[in-house]
């Protein structure tokens, strides 16, 4: 999505050839935007998983709370 739009704007819709440096910059910027967009959601998923992990270990080791 981002790289295609970048390429169209930089090459004036294909009139100018895309140089390797321009392609590298477009790919790097696409990767940065992807990381900035996905990273907050990955942090939320991992933190939720870490909150559930101790209870999962307790149940796996000791069984249900009904067994106490």
N, C-alpha and C positions, 0 to 999 in steps of 0.2 A: 504494500500500500504506500508507505512513505517513499521507498526507493523509486517506485514507478513515477510518482508525482515529481520527485526530485529530478529524475532523469529527463522527464518531459520538459520541465522548466529550464534545466541547465542546457539541454541540447536544442532548445527551441522547437520542440516536437519532432525531433529527429533530423533537423537540418544541419546540426553540427555533430561531429563524431564525439562520442563519450571517451575521454582519455582515461587511462588507468588510474591517475591521481583523482580525477573527479569521481570515478566509480568507487575507489577506496573511501573517499570522504563520504559518499552517499551510503555505503554499506556500514561504515562506522557510526554515522549519525542514526541510521535505522536501528542498529544494535543498542545504542544509548537510549533512544526513545523507548524501545521495547523493554529494556531493563527498568527504566523509570516507571513505566506503566504497569509492569508485573510485580515488581519487588514488594510493594506494600501488601499485595494480596498473599504473596508467599510468606511474608512475616506473620500475617494473621493466621494462616493455615498451620504454620509450625508452632506458633504460640498456643493455639487451641489443642494441637496434638500433645504438646508438652504438659498442658493442664490435665489431659486425660490419661497420660502415661502412668503416673503413680497409682491411680486407682486400678488400672489394668494389671499392673504388676502385683498389687496386693491381692486381687481376686485370683490371679494365676497361682500365687504361692499359697495362700491360705484358704482359697475357696470362697464361697458365698458368705455374706454376713450372717446368714441363718445358721451356719455351722458353729458359731461361737457359743 
